[in-house]
Amino acid sequence: MGIRPYNDLLPCEIASIERRLCLPSSGRWSAAHEQALSSFRRAQGLMDCSGMDEATSRALERIPLVSDVPIHELKIEEDSTWDTHVTEHFTWDEFRSPGDGLCVPDAYRPNIVALCRQLEIVRSVLGNRRVTIVSGWRSSWWNRRSGGSHLSPHLTGMAADFTVEGLHPSSVRRLMESLMECGELQDGGLGRMAQHTHYDLVHAHARFHG
Ligand SMILES: [Zn+2]
């Protein structure tokens, strides 16, 4: 297919790039698009060029979109705290992108709800200890700044890094593993970092250390 000049990209192609790179949707190619694409290519080890080439478009297609990951049914609780609370013990403010304070985009809110329902289980099994979100949803800007993978489940609101009051991350992880084994907690990715626990709904059975 060679290299297509950006000016030749159709609005739907631009929209697809915007969704995959988490850019605000504008439908028109701009310097911000070019910059985001350049850093995406750098992260992928692809050659930068001033148009759309096949390797880049293939790499873009591999980015999971929110519509490709299981969408969790969004049930709006019939209570007046919906605006502030995701679930009983978690608020939308806690899930803002840590570095720039941006709110969780509507498209990813159902994922955060699904995640918090699981975190409520963890919280209650641990005797209702306070669970503090260190990093929930991340904007693509903050994800890059904080060194996150461009495929990070934090980008789609499918992951949270958190601490549990009075418990070491290794104890939290052990407990979560046993809950997953007995099917009480949705199996997902679990990471024990030095200071917190990472849990995501994307990488079933994945266990890693930070
Ligand atoms: Zn994480």
Boltz pocket constraint, residues with backbone or C-beta under 6 A from the ligand:
constraints:
  - pocket:
      binder: B
      contacts: [[A, 135], [A, 154], [A, 159], [A, 160], [A, 161], [A, 197], [A, 198], [A, 199]]
      max_distance: 6.0
